[in-house]
């Protein structure tokens, strides 16, 4: 099942994308606000740092990724990491500048909660974690990071932000298929 959001009210809708061919345009009417909008399957456009728009077919996990664990607030999610700062927070239609938007109803997860910095050195990657700062704190293996504290983390690190938990997976690993 694919989850999409209404561009007007941010209401979540789900549908079975396997019933439709790639590049097919689908029209939706939001049950929350009645807004009509279209999406095209199989196409994802991103804006690069230079301002150029490019199409991305598949997520790039070469720098590693985080795996948000399924819980009472949300479902299992995978987010690829990129070199540099990866700002992690709760998805909200009014939040700008967040690189990884976790879809959740967890009110204790901040809109801008923590940062994972990815640094590449001769084909190997190192990861550091710091709180953004948030109101509820960032926990690494049940240890609460202090203000302005930055810690080196490795694959398998369990990070809790609010009531939401994710696991860091290092470069070279790919998410398992559901």
Secondary structure by P-SEA (a helix, b strand, c coil): cbbbbccccbbbbbbccccccccbbbbbbbccccccccccccbbbbbccccbbbbbcccccccbbbbbcccccccbbbbbbcccbbbbbccccccccccccccccccccccccbbbbbbbcccbbbbbbbbcccccccccccccccccbbbbbcccbbbbcccbbbbbbccccccccc
